Each structure stands twice: as structure tokens, then as C-alpha cells.
Amino acid sequence: MEFIHALLEYTFLQKALLTSVMVGIICGVIGCFIILRGMALMGDAISHAVLPGVAISYMLGINFFFGAVLTGVLTAVGIGYVSQNSRIKNDAAIGIIFTAFFAIGIILISLVKSSTDLYHILFGNVLAVRTSDMWITLVIGIIILAAVYFFYKELLVSSFDPTMSAAYGLPNRLIHYFLMTLLTMVTVASLQTVGVILVVAMLITPAATAYLLTNRLSVMIFMSAAFGAISAIFGLFLSLIYNVASGAAIVLVSAFLFTLAFLFSPKQGVLFRTIRARKVKSALRDKSYS
């Protein structure tokens, strides 16, 4: 009741809730494709690599959205270029490029003389979200959801079977960079909420939770978005009531939901798999005795 009363009374909390829920939804949606493509490390790389773009934006006095998107896309292109034009494997290229960009970002942050605490970008502070940040997040969310809706079939086919996708004439490389652009936009939208350090958790954990509960991508996307939104709401509640970091609280709620699915999922849960395995052993034992 205290949380609901505060939500009705304080404008900053309303903005924080709207921003957090939108971030939870879009992270859940894009995270499904990241999980299916085995690109969790790429998500981590881009989330860290946007840091120099944020710092440069503050130095130039412009919104951090523009610099962050630019450096995120450059990271994705750089990783692809290095892995395709050398003996370096994709995972090694990711490690090289994103750590270099992240290091540049840390140096720039130490040099920036700004009244804005750029370290909030590292760890998130959704309770301090500005109206302009909220609207940017909402606009990014609408763009991402619209893009997934209109290009759902292309993303589905290329995620499950790139060979079949190429046989159909779909441009797999273009789709890959299109998804990387969406991933960068999600990362930028998430900076104020969970920060650079924890954004990968919101990309991966809700989608992984949904992955344990269904075999259909369409259902997985809706479930993942719901888990992301629930994590945002309850994480914000914990952050306000117990005065803890909002980003960390949101991520911990998401991790708790994953733990429940990991243990109790009807098909993939550890508990039910153990029960089924014991039933099979018991049936085989009874059959051998008979």
C-alpha cells in the first residue's frame, strides 16, 4: 500500500515505473532472438561498448542516445569485420573489441567535467530518470516492437535455420546487423534503468526463463516480455521500500523468476525431470522383475 500511495503521489516514481516496464518489455523481446542465436556474449559486448558514446555525448552537450547508438553499431560492425577478415574467431573478436571500447569509455568518463554523474550509466538509477529520458525510452520501445512485428518471419527463419534462410534468398548478414542495431537501441534505452553493467542480465534472464517454459517463439516472446515487466515492477518496489539500487533489484527479481522456472518448469524443470527419471527407472525395474 505504501508503494501504491507513493506511485499515485510522486511524478518521478510514475516516470520511473513507465520507463522500467518499457525497458523490461523490449529487453525481453529482443532477448529471445539473442538466446536463440547464441549471442549472449554479443549482447554483453554491445552493452559495454556504448559507454564511450555516452561520454562523448556529454562532452558535446547532446543526448547520450546518439553517441551510444553510434558506438554500439560500430562495435557490431567491428566485431564482424575482424572475425571475417582474420583467423580470429568471433568470440575472441568480441572480447577484443568490446573491452577496448569499454576502456575508452572509462577514460573519457574520468576526463569529463560534468555535473551529471556518468557513473549512473554504469549501474543505473531509474528513480532519477528525466522526462526526456522517459520519452526517448518509450519511442525506442515502440520502434523496436514495431520492427519485430513487421520483420518477425525474417527474424524467425534466420534465427532457427540460417541455411534455409539463405536458400529463401533472405540477406542473413543484413538481418544480423539489423538485429544488432535493435540490440544497441535496447541497450541505450536500458542505461538509465539498470546501467551498462546489468543490462545484459535483463536481455538474457527473462528470455531464458521463457525458453524453459515453451517451445514456440511467439509464446516465448510474450512470456519474456511479461517476465521483464514483472521484474521491473517488483524490482522498483524493492528499490523504493528497502532503499537499494534499482537496477540490481530489478535484475535480482528476474533471476528469482528464472530460478523458479529452472526448478519447477513442467517440461524442463529440475524437479519434474527428476520425478520423470525416477518413474522411468521404477518402470524398468518392475519390467525386469516381471
ZIGIPE-V129493 format. One record per backbone hydrogen bond with DSSP energy under -1.0 kcal/mol. CO is the residue of the C=O (numbers start at 1). NH is the residue of the N-H. E is the energy in kcal/mol with one decimal. If there is no record, write none. Layout:
co->CO nh->NH e->E
co->CO nh->NH e->E
//
This chain:
co->1 nh->5 e->-2.6
co->2 nh->6 e->-2.3
co->3 nh->7 e->-2.3
co->4 nh->8 e->-2.0
co->5 nh->9 e->-1.4
co->6 nh->10 e->-2.9
co->10 nh->14 e->-1.3
co->11 nh->15 e->-2.4
co->12 nh->16 e->-2.0
co->13 nh->17 e->-2.3
co->14 nh->18 e->-2.5
co->15 nh->19 e->-2.4
co->16 nh->20 e->-2.5
co->17 nh->21 e->-2.6
co->18 nh->22 e->-2.1
co->19 nh->23 e->-2.3
co->20 nh->24 e->-2.6
co->21 nh->25 e->-2.2
co->22 nh->26 e->-2.5
co->23 nh->27 e->-2.4
co->24 nh->28 e->-1.7
co->25 nh->29 e->-2.2
co->26 nh->30 e->-2.4
co->27 nh->31 e->-2.1
co->30 nh->34 e->-1.7
co->31 nh->35 e->-2.6
co->32 nh->36 e->-2.3
co->33 nh->37 e->-1.9
co->34 nh->39 e->-2.7
co->35 nh->38 e->-1.2
co->39 nh->43 e->-2.0
co->40 nh->44 e->-2.0
co->41 nh->45 e->-2.4
co->42 nh->46 e->-2.6
co->43 nh->47 e->-2.0
co->44 nh->48 e->-1.5
co->45 nh->49 e->-2.4
co->46 nh->50 e->-1.1
co->48 nh->51 e->-1.4
co->50 nh->54 e->-1.9
co->51 nh->55 e->-2.2
co->52 nh->56 e->-2.6
co->53 nh->57 e->-2.0
co->54 nh->58 e->-1.9
co->55 nh->59 e->-2.0
co->56 nh->60 e->-2.1
co->57 nh->62 e->-2.4
co->63 nh->66 e->-1.2
co->64 nh->68 e->-2.4
co->65 nh->69 e->-2.3
co->66 nh->70 e->-1.9
co->67 nh->71 e->-2.3
co->68 nh->72 e->-2.2
co->69 nh->73 e->-2.5
co->70 nh->74 e->-2.4
co->71 nh->75 e->-2.0
co->72 nh->76 e->-2.0
co->73 nh->77 e->-2.5
co->74 nh->78 e->-2.7
co->75 nh->79 e->-2.6
co->76 nh->80 e->-2.0
co->77 nh->81 e->-2.5
co->78 nh->82 e->-2.5
co->79 nh->83 e->-2.3
co->80 nh->84 e->-1.7
co->81 nh->85 e->-1.3
co->89 nh->93 e->-2.4
co->90 nh->94 e->-2.3
co->91 nh->95 e->-2.0
co->92 nh->96 e->-2.2
co->93 nh->97 e->-2.6
co->94 nh->98 e->-2.3
co->95 nh->99 e->-1.2
co->96 nh->100 e->-1.6
co->97 nh->101 e->-2.4
co->98 nh->102 e->-2.5
co->99 nh->103 e->-2.4
co->100 nh->104 e->-2.2
co->101 nh->105 e->-2.3
co->102 nh->106 e->-2.2
co->103 nh->107 e->-2.2
co->104 nh->108 e->-2.5
co->105 nh->109 e->-2.4
co->106 nh->110 e->-1.9
co->108 nh->112 e->-1.7
co->116 nh->118 e->-1.2
co->117 nh->120 e->-1.8
co->118 nh->121 e->-1.5
co->119 nh->123 e->-1.4
co->120 nh->124 e->-3.2
co->121 nh->196 e->-2.9
co->122 nh->197 e->-2.5
co->125 nh->128 e->-1.8
co->126 nh->129 e->-1.6
co->130 nh->134 e->-2.3
co->131 nh->135 e->-2.3
co->132 nh->136 e->-2.2
co->133 nh->137 e->-2.4
co->134 nh->138 e->-2.4
co->135 nh->139 e->-2.6
co->136 nh->140 e->-2.7
co->137 nh->141 e->-2.5
co->138 nh->142 e->-2.3
co->139 nh->143 e->-2.3
co->140 nh->144 e->-2.6
co->141 nh->145 e->-2.6
co->142 nh->146 e->-2.4
co->143 nh->147 e->-2.4
co->144 nh->148 e->-2.5
co->145 nh->149 e->-2.0
co->146 nh->150 e->-2.5
co->147 nh->151 e->-2.0
co->151 nh->155 e->-2.3
co->152 nh->156 e->-2.7
co->153 nh->157 e->-2.6
co->154 nh->158 e->-2.2
co->155 nh->159 e->-1.5
co->156 nh->160 e->-2.1
co->157 nh->161 e->-2.7
co->161 nh->165 e->-2.4
co->162 nh->166 e->-2.4
co->163 nh->167 e->-2.0
co->164 nh->168 e->-1.9
co->165 nh->170 e->-2.4
co->166 nh->169 e->-1.2
co->170 nh->172 e->-1.5
co->171 nh->175 e->-2.6
co->172 nh->176 e->-2.4
co->173 nh->177 e->-2.2
co->174 nh->178 e->-2.1
co->175 nh->179 e->-2.5
co->176 nh->180 e->-2.1
co->177 nh->181 e->-1.9
co->178 nh->182 e->-2.0
co->179 nh->183 e->-2.6
co->180 nh->184 e->-2.3
co->181 nh->185 e->-2.2
co->182 nh->186 e->-2.3
co->183 nh->187 e->-2.4
co->184 nh->188 e->-2.4
co->185 nh->189 e->-2.3
co->186 nh->190 e->-1.5
co->190 nh->194 e->-2.4
co->190 nh->195 e->-1.3
co->192 nh->125 e->-2.4
co->195 nh->199 e->-1.2
co->198 nh->202 e->-1.1
co->199 nh->203 e->-1.5
co->200 nh->204 e->-2.1
co->201 nh->205 e->-2.5
co->204 nh->208 e->-2.8
co->205 nh->209 e->-2.4
co->206 nh->210 e->-2.2
co->207 nh->211 e->-2.2
co->208 nh->212 e->-1.1
co->210 nh->213 e->-1.4
co->210 nh->214 e->-1.1
co->216 nh->220 e->-2.5
co->217 nh->221 e->-2.6
co->218 nh->222 e->-1.7
co->219 nh->223 e->-2.7
co->220 nh->224 e->-2.8
co->221 nh->225 e->-2.4
co->222 nh->226 e->-2.1
co->223 nh->227 e->-2.7
co->224 nh->228 e->-2.4
co->225 nh->229 e->-2.3
co->226 nh->230 e->-2.7
co->227 nh->231 e->-2.4
co->228 nh->232 e->-1.9
co->229 nh->233 e->-2.4
co->230 nh->234 e->-2.5
co->231 nh->235 e->-2.2
co->232 nh->236 e->-2.2
co->233 nh->237 e->-1.9
co->234 nh->238 e->-2.4
co->235 nh->239 e->-2.3
co->236 nh->240 e->-2.1
co->237 nh->241 e->-2.6
co->238 nh->242 e->-2.4
co->245 nh->249 e->-2.1
co->246 nh->250 e->-2.4
co->247 nh->251 e->-2.2
co->248 nh->252 e->-2.3
co->249 nh->253 e->-2.0
co->250 nh->254 e->-2.0
co->251 nh->255 e->-2.4
co->252 nh->256 e->-2.1
co->253 nh->257 e->-2.1
co->254 nh->258 e->-2.0
co->255 nh->259 e->-2.2
co->256 nh->260 e->-2.1
co->257 nh->261 e->-2.1
co->258 nh->262 e->-3.0
co->259 nh->263 e->-2.0
co->260 nh->264 e->-3.0
co->261 nh->265 e->-1.9
co->262 nh->270 e->-2.6
co->263 nh->271 e->-2.2
co->265 nh->269 e->-1.8
co->269 nh->273 e->-2.2
co->270 nh->274 e->-2.1
co->271 nh->275 e->-2.1
co->272 nh->276 e->-2.5
co->273 nh->277 e->-2.3
co->274 nh->278 e->-2.1
co->275 nh->279 e->-2.0
co->276 nh->280 e->-2.4
co->277 nh->281 e->-2.2
co->278 nh->282 e->-2.5
co->279 nh->283 e->-2.5
co->280 nh->284 e->-2.5
co->281 nh->285 e->-2.4
co->282 nh->286 e->-2.5
co->283 nh->287 e->-2.2
co->284 nh->288 e->-2.2
co->285 nh->289 e->-1.9
co->286 nh->290 e->-1.8
//
